[in-house]
Amino acid sequence: MPVLLVSGGLPAVAGHSMSPAAGGLVGYQAIGDAQSLGLVRFPCQSLAAPFPCYGPDQIRAAYDIQPLLHAGVTGAGQTIVIVDAFQSPSLPLDLANFDGVWGLPAANLDVVAPDGLTPFDGSRLEIGWAIEISLDVEWAHVVAPGAHIELVLAKSEKDADMLRVTEYAIDHNLGNVITQSFGESEACADPNLLRQEHAAFDRAAARGITLLAGSGDFGATNLLCDGSGIATVASASTPASDPNVTAVGGTRLVADPVSGAYGSESGWGDMFGASGGGFSSLYKRPGYQAPFLDEHKERGLPDVAYSADAFGSTIIAFGGHFGAIFGTSVGTPQWAGIAALTRQLAGHRQPSFNDRLYRIARGEEHHVAFHDITSGGNSFAGVTGFSAGRGWYAVTGLGSPDVAKLVRLLSEGDD
């Protein structure tokens, strides 16, 4: 079946460009249409499949999301803001198809383009972002089907355009969770723009807005600033490296492709990509990480992790068809859904999401709320990365969630 490589490997435009975290070597592969009305809907959702794929049924089971939904914790009353670039003309049809196949309620979706919509030209660049949009909207909706989704679109992928619409979302208080499935090397971003971005994220934190971003798909390194290849030196990804942001890394999830029963996880790192992870060259270690990073004085990432590997790719609807996709973009909107579930259960906006995650990880509930991932690593493209281990490591952070348990802990009390 054809594989469409999305926009991470395309040349950057002047002024630097953000790349979708589902980018570069990470592919979208068409898998046809649903084939049955039972739990298993595609051939890759089978015990016999060499490369299994997961739909909402399996992911909700593997990460223990379904008990919350059964209890009425669906994200109702919450708004998830998704920041992306360009547009996806097929999104309404794709979202309806996706919801229909899995019996999800119709999504409550609004689209905002503060600088106007860019006419869709069908280039590889814009198709890559359109795939990203479908992934972000569909899977935030899977985890928090009762939440309102506000899709905020920049007119291009340039840093300044992406930041401008993110600031718009923050300053107009569009939602209490903002997810950003894109990034670039810290070394590629303009220092003045980074200062402006950090100030905006400070404003978001002061309002109790949770910020999430993918940690990247190139292990301990990143794309070169001109997009011509992969850097040969370690480099953290922005905006994920900002201490106000919860950085989402990647795992290889092994679950039953029929029932979704959780089997195991390891740090994502293979020929297709690797969990972005390492240490910032811009930001000092925040206080919440101090108990976990004794030997480092820099901000470490990621903070948490989620399924990202091609082995166990995630099904989306795009362009009137269904396909499988992988990368840290898969987990980032789902963690946004987790944050929305937490806000609903708490009944109000809460202090720093990272402070709360790390507080739980310091206590006896760590192994209840998180899958502590102790194998795998994120070396990639000749750049030596890190190995996973107990506690926090620069591959999968604190680990992946047991959502039902983690959300209840996160929603309790205030810092």
VOGU-3710 file (C-alpha; in Angstrom, 3 decimals, decimal comma):
1> mpvllvsggl> 0,000/0,000/0,000  1,284/3,509/-0,692  3,023/5,424/2,061  2,838/9,210/2,161  5,717/10,811/4,018  4,503/13,959/5,682  6,090/17,318/5,927  9,000/16,978/8,328  11,507/16,208/5,567  10,572/19,107/3,298
11> pavaghsmsp> 12,804/22,163/2,906  12,101/24,885/5,443  11,007/28,303/4,258  12,726/31,532/5,223  12,186/32,466/8,839  12,183/28,819/9,976  9,208/26,493/10,034  7,581/24,217/12,515  7,157/20,602/11,456  4,307/18,347/12,537
21> aagglvgyqa> 5,477/15,782/15,060  3,986/13,233/12,659  6,691/14,289/10,240  9,958/13,435/8,545  10,403/9,685/8,418  7,011/9,062/9,991  4,435/7,894/7,500  0,721/7,702/6,915  -0,305/4,453/5,268  -3,713/3,794/3,736
31> igdaqslglv> -5,387/0,643/5,117  -8,686/0,651/3,253  -12,161/0,791/4,725  -13,777/-0,857/7,728  -14,550/-4,497/7,062  -16,873/-5,563/9,857  -19,271/-4,213/12,438  -17,596/-6,032/15,321  -14,780/-4,916/17,594  -12,149/-5,651/14,926
41> rfpcqslaap> -12,724/-3,358/11,966  -9,539/-3,516/9,856  -7,212/-6,373/8,854  -4,377/-4,881/10,919  -6,583/-5,135/14,016  -5,906/-8,841/14,153  -3,735/-11,252/16,090  -2,363/-12,429/12,741  -1,254/-8,982/11,555  2,553/-8,549/11,294
51> fpcygpdqir> 2,204/-4,862/12,154  -0,891/-4,407/14,299  -2,807/-1,139/14,421  -5,068/0,192/17,127  -8,405/1,971/17,022  -10,300/3,709/19,828  -11,536/0,432/21,330  -8,007/-0,882/21,818  -6,420/2,356/23,038  -9,230/3,040/25,495
61> aaydiqpllh> -8,732/-0,466/26,911  -4,933/-0,456/26,947  -4,654/2,873/28,770  -7,665/2,297/31,046  -9,727/5,191/29,690  -13,067/3,434/29,347  -13,957/3,274/33,080  -13,959/7,075/33,253  -16,169/7,382/30,183  -18,596/4,853/31,648
71> agvtgagqti> -18,692/6,977/34,810  -19,627/10,093/32,836  -16,146/11,664/32,894  -15,986/12,571/29,196  -14,470/16,056/29,215  -17,896/17,681/29,284  -17,700/21,408/29,951  -14,038/21,558/28,872  -12,477/23,017/25,731  -9,405/21,550/24,041
81> vivdafqsps> -7,586/23,984/21,766  -5,656/22,348/18,917  -3,071/24,530/17,169  -2,136/23,542/13,606  -1,224/25,166/10,271  -2,951/25,511/6,884  -6,194/23,483/6,784  -7,790/20,122/6,012  -10,675/20,502/3,529  -11,776/16,915/4,118
91> lpldlanfdg> -11,937/17,253/7,915  -15,764/17,389/8,282  -16,208/14,222/6,208  -13,245/12,491/7,842  -14,445/13,258/11,350  -17,956/12,029/10,553  -16,546/8,801/9,063  -14,268/8,255/12,035  -17,035/8,846/14,570  -19,435/6,653/12,630
101> vwglpaanld> -17,163/3,612/12,453  -16,578/3,556/16,203  -19,934/4,862/17,328  -18,524/8,040/18,845  -20,819/11,000/19,481  -20,561/13,803/16,950  -17,681/16,098/17,845  -18,399/19,634/19,044  -15,848/21,342/16,785  -15,229/24,969/15,875
111> vvapdgltpf> -12,494/26,217/13,541  -10,767/29,568/14,063  -8,246/31,110/11,657  -7,135/34,420/13,202  -5,084/35,416/10,126  -7,436/33,830/7,574  -7,344/30,396/5,953  -4,659/29,646/3,391  -6,196/28,232/0,164  -5,379/24,522/0,096
121> dgsrleigwa> -2,910/23,733/-2,724  -2,475/19,972/-2,243  1,313/20,158/-1,836  3,131/17,575/0,274  3,654/20,252/2,889  -0,023/21,085/3,211  -1,130/17,450/2,978  1,204/16,674/5,867  -0,442/19,317/7,992  -3,916/18,183/6,885
131> ieisldvewa> -3,084/14,669/8,116  -1,899/16,184/11,374  -5,166/18,097/11,768  -7,260/14,954/11,269  -5,129/13,020/13,749  -5,260/15,742/16,387  -9,005/16,340/16,206  -10,064/12,701/15,941  -7,937/11,409/18,788  -8,519/14,260/21,213
141> hvvapgahie> -12,188/13,413/20,625  -11,566/9,704/21,321  -10,207/10,385/24,799  -12,539/13,262/25,718  -15,656/12,751/23,581  -17,651/15,275/25,616  -15,166/18,120/25,260  -15,553/21,048/22,913  -12,688/21,258/20,407  -11,418/24,590/19,130
151> lvlaksekda> -9,153/24,086/16,100  -6,946/27,165/15,681  -5,186/27,363/12,311  -2,141/29,425/11,362  -1,813/30,673/7,802  1,560/28,912/7,436  3,970/26,723/9,361  6,434/29,581/9,953  7,381/30,097/13,576  5,946/33,609/13,776
161> dmlrvteyai> 2,601/32,531/12,307  2,336/29,550/14,653  3,165/31,669/17,676  0,726/34,394/16,689  -2,271/32,039/16,667  -1,106/30,349/19,868  -0,998/33,765/21,532  -4,469/34,427/20,145  -5,758/31,241/21,780  -4,143/32,143/25,106
171> dhnlgnvitq> -5,074/35,817/25,196  -8,660/35,167/24,074  -8,974/32,344/26,614  -10,288/29,934/23,993  -9,845/26,858/26,153  -8,246/25,389/29,231  -6,054/22,861/27,387  -3,834/23,676/24,387  -2,121/20,938/22,354  0,712/21,508/19,863
181> sfgeseacad> 1,796/18,526/17,755  4,732/20,258/16,095  8,239/21,403/16,853  11,765/22,197/15,732  15,269/22,220/17,157  15,842/24,837/19,826  18,876/25,955/17,819  16,670/26,857/14,846  14,266/29,195/16,614  14,838/32,944/16,772
191> pnllrqehaa> 15,807/33,905/20,369  13,453/36,893/20,363  10,579/34,702/19,248  11,403/32,173/21,968  11,278/34,915/24,596  7,900/35,995/23,239  6,708/32,383/23,259  7,853/31,829/26,841  6,065/35,005/27,956  2,875/33,738/26,290
201> fdraaargit> 3,234/30,379/28,025  3,721/32,199/31,342  0,413/33,968/30,703  -1,230/30,642/29,955  0,125/29,110/33,151  -1,149/32,072/35,172  -4,631/31,405/33,775  -4,488/27,706/34,610  -4,232/26,662/30,950  -2,505/23,318/30,380
211> llagsgdfga> -0,028/23,290/27,481  1,133/20,117/25,729  3,541/19,470/22,853  5,098/16,473/21,144  8,754/15,924/22,048  9,630/15,020/18,447  10,250/11,917/16,371  14,040/12,005/15,917  15,305/10,759/19,268  17,938/12,927/20,914
221> tnllcdgsgi> 18,361/15,048/17,790  16,183/16,972/15,350  15,931/18,168/11,776  18,505/20,599/10,453  17,261/24,170/10,373  16,895/24,133/6,572  14,982/20,861/6,670  17,551/19,131/4,454  18,259/16,257/6,807  18,750/15,175/10,399
231> atvasastpa> 21,293/16,883/12,631  24,286/14,886/13,853  24,296/16,478/17,314  21,887/16,302/20,210  19,108/18,880/20,125  15,919/19,299/22,152  12,659/20,329/20,507  10,721/23,535/21,087  7,962/24,287/22,147  8,113/20,995/24,094
241> sdpnvtavgg> 11,220/22,106/26,004  9,532/25,101/27,620  9,046/24,311/31,352  5,406/25,441/31,129  4,713/22,713/28,572  4,070/19,021/29,188  6,281/17,260/26,633  4,874/13,981/25,283  7,322/11,281/24,176  6,733/7,935/22,491
251> trlvadpvsg> 6,589/4,227/23,290  6,135/0,951/21,525  2,835/-0,301/22,928  2,166/-4,031/22,757  -1,532/-4,630/23,346  -4,000/-7,237/22,160  -5,115/-5,837/18,767  -8,612/-7,203/19,336  -9,420/-6,584/23,011  -6,808/-3,899/23,649
261> aygsesgwgd> -5,566/-5,691/26,770  -2,317/-4,064/27,854  0,782/-6,204/27,381  3,912/-4,112/27,689  5,650/-0,927/26,575  9,202/0,046/25,731  10,846/3,287/24,706  10,288/4,034/21,019  13,395/3,890/18,861  13,693/2,043/15,547
271> mfgasgggfs> 14,422/2,625/11,864  11,290/4,756/11,451  11,863/7,211/14,274  12,434/7,597/17,992  10,946/9,353/20,984  12,236/12,901/21,225  14,171/13,264/24,440  17,145/14,943/26,020  18,039/18,190/27,719  17,338/21,783/26,835
281> slykrpgyqa> 20,079/24,233/25,915  17,719/27,112/26,744  15,923/26,344/29,990  17,188/25,409/33,434  15,821/22,406/35,250  12,427/23,357/36,721  11,754/22,669/40,371  9,313/19,863/39,647  12,104/17,855/37,972  14,759/18,405/40,647
291> pfldehkerg> 14,104/15,136/42,530  14,502/13,160/39,296  17,463/14,862/37,568  20,236/14,978/40,157  22,997/14,938/37,537  21,467/17,528/35,200  20,802/21,222/35,687  18,844/21,615/32,441  15,174/21,086/31,640  14,706/17,446/30,659
301> lpdvaysada> 12,150/16,076/28,232  9,802/14,374/27,689  7,629/14,527/30,772  5,311/11,655/29,859  4,826/9,175/27,036  2,238/7,390/24,902  2,050/4,902/22,037  3,994/6,197/19,003  5,598/3,273/17,155  4,742/1,956/13,685
311> fgstiiafgg> 4,282/-1,408/15,414  0,941/-0,538/16,911  0,181/2,461/14,720  -3,002/4,459/15,186  -5,950/4,532/12,806  -7,236/7,861/11,507  -9,668/8,920/8,817  -8,208/11,233/6,196  -9,142/12,182/2,656  -12,253/10,009/2,673
321> hfgaifgtsv> -10,305/6,869/3,629  -8,698/5,276/6,678  -4,998/4,998/7,369  -2,457/4,214/10,062  -0,073/6,798/11,470  2,591/6,951/14,136  4,807/9,432/15,949  4,540/11,551/19,074  1,623/13,370/17,425  -0,447/10,327/18,314
331> gtpqwagiaa> -0,073/10,815/22,050  -0,077/14,608/22,303  -3,790/15,210/21,548  -4,679/12,200/23,674  -2,819/13,664/26,633  -4,814/16,842/25,963  -7,915/14,689/26,327  -6,557/13,319/29,608  -6,074/16,886/30,867  -9,678/17,690/29,894
341> ltrqlaghrq> -10,964/14,645/31,812  -8,970/15,799/34,821  -10,399/19,312/34,667  -13,951/17,987/34,472  -13,480/15,707/37,467  -11,800/18,469/39,492  -14,570/20,916/38,612  -12,241/23,862/37,991  -8,970/24,923/36,431  -5,989/23,736/38,428
351> psfndrlyri> -2,368/24,760/38,966  0,504/23,492/36,795  -0,128/20,146/35,134  3,574/19,298/35,324  3,744/20,104/39,038  0,886/17,708/39,641  2,293/14,925/37,450  5,686/15,029/39,139  4,146/15,263/42,607  2,306/11,995/41,942
361> argeehhvaf> 5,469/10,434/40,522  7,372/11,282/43,722  4,905/9,382/45,859  3,728/5,858/46,439  1,140/6,159/43,654  3,730/6,409/40,852  3,427/2,769/39,829  -0,346/2,929/40,117  -0,802/5,990/37,900  2,018/5,357/35,400
371> hditsggnsf> 3,417/2,450/33,457  7,086/2,729/34,439  8,896/1,952/31,184  12,276/0,357/31,774  13,429/-0,864/28,367  14,151/0,651/24,988  16,009/3,785/23,965  15,936/6,731/21,574  19,223/6,564/19,685  18,472/7,456/16,084
381> agvtgfsagr> 20,194/8,379/12,815  23,663/7,879/14,278  23,042/10,109/17,301  23,383/8,294/20,614  20,363/8,902/22,759  19,252/7,631/26,139  17,981/4,402/27,639  14,721/4,043/29,497  14,735/3,096/33,154  12,817/3,312/36,412
391> gwyavtglgs> 11,606/6,751/37,433  12,194/9,564/34,930  14,365/9,071/31,837  14,912/11,131/28,684  13,048/8,644/26,480  9,622/8,213/28,053  9,735/10,681/30,949  7,652/9,475/33,884  6,006/6,816/31,706  2,639/6,286/30,068
401> pdvaklvrll> -0,668/6,642/31,910  -3,171/4,378/33,535  -5,729/7,051/32,742  -8,515/6,104/35,139  -6,129/6,048/38,097  -4,033/9,037/37,041  -6,996/11,325/36,350  -8,500/10,667/39,763  -5,195/11,458/41,445  -4,626/14,584/39,349
411> segdd> -8,092/15,910/40,122  -7,669/15,702/43,901  -6,852/18,863/45,846  -4,780/21,853/44,739  -1,107/22,656/44,959
//
